Amino acid sequence: MSHATVDQPAVEFGHVEHVTVHFDDLDAMGILHNARYAVLLERALTAYWSGRGFSYRGGKLSAPDVFHAVREFTVTYRAPITGTGPVAVHFWLDHFGTSSAQYAFEFRSSDGSTLYAAGTRAVVRLDPETLRPTAWTEAARAVAANLLCPATAPA
């Protein structure tokens, strides 16, 4: 969940969630540690989906779509994040298939002017009993539709 209190910039597609970089996210040089990008992206996505009724609370899933696994995570670092405070995470869906989803994301300064990192994150929805891929629900599809990049959205 994001605790940053920065105005959300307008974007043409996807969503921007501000997350807070804390002191313990930094490495010995005062730069955001490379492994923390995955954690901060997870926090941004969790805040977005939780705000729309998809969460994990009290040991229970609020919807079956919350049960999914990360298949792939890529990130390219462009400029170091050098300190604590809010960072803007712009994310969108390039693909939302039967049982998988492909996010693209950018880490930017709060005002959007500096690109720190960009990448992708692929997830697969799993059946909790079999741990095999299973289809997203219509409720998840409705929320995901708001994140689809127009260039990749179905016509």
N, C-alpha and C positions, 0 to 999 in steps of 0.2 A: 504494500500500500504506500502510496506517495504521501509524504508529509510536507512537500514543498508547496509554497503558497505564491506561485507565479501565475500571471494571467496566461491562459492558453492561446497560443497564436493560431490564426486561421490557416488552414491547409486545404488544398484542393481535394485531397482524398486521404483516407486513413484517419489516424488520430495522433495527437501529441499528448503525452503524459509527462509531467515533470517528476523526476525522482531526485532524491537527495543523496549526494556523495558525502559520506561521513569520514572522519579521520581514519577509522580503521579500514577503510576501503583503499587507502593510499599505500604505496610501497615505500621503501626506505628513501627514495628520492623525492617523495611528495607528489608522485604521479599516480593516478588511478591505476591500480594493478590490473593487468590484462584479464585475469580470471573474473574480475568483478563485473565486467560488461555483461556477461551472461546472467549474473544475479540481478543487476539493475534492469535488464530487459525483462526478466521474469517478473520483477516487481511492477513494472509498467503494464505489462499484459495482465497481471493479476488484478491490478486496480481497475483496469478497463472492464474485464469480464465480470469481476465481482460486482461492480456498479450496475451490471445488467442481469444480475441474478445467478451467475455461474461462479460458485465458490466452494471452498472446503472449510467447514466450521464444525466444531464439536465432534470431530472424527467422522463427519458425514459429508458426502457430496450433495450439493444442492441440485445437481443435474448430472445425468450420466456422461455428458460431454466433458466434464472436468477430469475424467479418467483418460489421460492421454500421455504419451511419452515423446520426448524429443528424439528425433531420428538424426538430425544434423544441425550443426551450428557453425556458421562461418562469420568471421569478422575481419575487416581490413581497418587498420589504425591509420588515421590521417594526421591528427595533431593530438598532443597529450592533454589530458584534463589534469590541471595542476592545482588542485586544492579542493576544499569542501564547498558544499552548497548545491543549489538546484542545477540539473541538467535536463534539457528537453530530449525526450525519446519520441521520435516520429516513427510510427510503424503502420504497416498496411499489409493486406493479403495480396500476393501475386497469384495465388491458387487456393481454391477451397474445393477439394474433391469429395469423393464418396466417403473416405475415411481418413484422408490426410489434408494437411494445410501447409502452405508455404508463406511465411511472413518475410517481409523485407523491412529493414529498419535503418535509422540514422540516429546517432547521438550528436546533438548540437548544443551550442551555447543557448542560454535561456532566451536570448533575442533572435536565435536562429542564424546568426551571421557566421558562426564558425562550425565547420563540420569536423567532429572529433573521430568518428568511426562510422562504418556502414557495414551491413551484412545481411545474412538470411538465417532463418530458423525454421526447420521443418518439423512438424509434429504428426503423430498418428494416433487417432482415437482407438482405444483398446476396450475389448470386452473384459470386465473385471474377473469373470470366471475362467475364460480360456486364454486370456492375454493375447488374443488374436485381433487383427484389425476389424473394426465394425463401423457401421455408418453413423455419421453425425445425425442428431435429431433436427427436426424442422425448426425448433426454437434456436438452436445454435446457428443454423443456416441463416435465419432472419437477422441475428446479430452480426454474423460474419459478412453479410451483404453490405453492411455499412462500412466495412474496412477494405473492400475490394478496390484495387486500383482500376480506374476506368479503362486503361489500356489492356488489362487482362480479364476484365469482367465479361461474362457471357453476353452476347448481343440479344 
